[in-house]
Amino acid sequence: AMHPSFAVEALTTAWQAGRVADKLLLGRNPDSPLSGPPGLAKRAVWSQPRPLVEIKLVGRVAGATVNDVLVGAVSAAICQYLADLGYDPADLSTMVPVNVRGLGQPLPRELGNKFALVMLPLPTSRLAPLQRLAETKRRMDSIKHSPEAVLTFGLLTAIGRANTAVAKQLIDFFAAKAIGVTTNVAGPMAGRHLAGTRLTGILGWVPGSGAQTLGVCIISYDGVVRVGFKADASAVPDADKLVHAF
C-alpha cells in the first residue's frame, strides 16, 4: 500500500509470464514448406560478406540495432522464398538464444554456455522493408523486457534433470514450435591469425532438434557480417535462393 508501483510491477510481471506460458504451451507455426518433417540430409549455405558499417548506418537511420536489421533481412528472405514457392507468407517462429550469465561474471573453469532459448515470431509475412524492420525491433524489444528468458532458462534446467525419455518428449514438443534456431554471434572486431596465416572470414551454423528445418547463424568478424543457413534438404531443397533473397 505504501509503494503502489511495486504492486503494478508485480501484476505486470505476472501478466507477462502468463503470455509467455501461453506462447510456449499453445503457440504453433502455421503450415508451410518449412514445417517438415525433416529428413536426414542437410544443406549448408552462406552469404557473401557485407560491410558492418552499412548495416549500422541502416540501423541508425531507423533507430534499430544491428541485430534488428539483420533479423529483419533474414525474415524478408524467408518471406521472399515462400512467396516464390507460391505460398502466402505468414509469420513463423524461431528460437533465439539469450545469454543469462552476467557480463561481469567470470567464466567457470569448466567453461560452458549459460543461455536461455526464447521464441521469436519472425515478421515473415508480406511487409514493406521499413515496416518489417520496425516490427522486428518491436518484437525483439518486447522479449527483452519480458521474463521469458528467465522462465525458459528454468525450463531448460528442469528438462536437463529429467530422465532421457521424458526429456526427449519435452524437447520435441518445444522444438516443434519453431522452424529452427536463429542466433547473432559477435566475432572478433579485428582480424585474427592462426599459425601465422590470417583468417579471411568466419562462418557459423546452429544446431537444431526435433522437427526443425531451418537454422540461421549471423556472425560478424573484422568489420563484415555473414549469414549461414543450415537447411533440411527435403524441406528446403534450394537453400541458395534464401541466400540470394537475403
Salt bridges, closest charged atoms under 4 A:
ASP31 OD1 - ARG28 NH2 3.80
GLU54 OE1 - ARG50 NH2 3.74
ASP88 OD1 - ARG126 NE 3.59
ASP91 OD2 - ARG139 NH2 2.70
GLU135 OE2 - ARG138 NH2 2.61
GLU135 OE2 - ARG139 NE 2.77
ASP141 OD2 - LYS137 NZ 3.01
ASP141 OD1 - LYS144 NZ 3.91
GLU148 OE1 - LYS23 NZ 2.86
ASP172 OD2 - LYS168 NZ 2.82
ASP222 OD2 - ARG198 NH2 2.07
ASP232 OD1 - LYS42 NZ 2.74
ASP238 OD2 - LYS241 NZ 3.40
